[in-house]
Amino acid sequence: MELTLIGPSRTQKMTIAWLDAQTPQGNFVVKPGHAPMIVVLVPNSELTIGQDDDSTTIMTIDGGILQVTRTAITLLLTHE
């Protein structure tokens, strides 16, 4: 699935296998085919990104809004 990170000064796209995000309602693991949703992310939280080669990347974000569709994820970052 495609992940698009949109920040104040740049945009980045990558292909991922899954994403684990922290929201005020709890953690969500998003995989292809996930139900569509829009959630606010917890400020100063970590995103865990699972790559297609079974490696993982952890990113700390200041905050943002996550939009999930069945085939893509868009993350609007409040800071970079």
Protein Blocks (a to p, Z undefined) as FASTA:
>chain_A
ZZddddfkbccddddfbdcdddfkbccdddehiacddddddehiacddddfkopacdddd
fbdcddddfkbccdddfbZZ
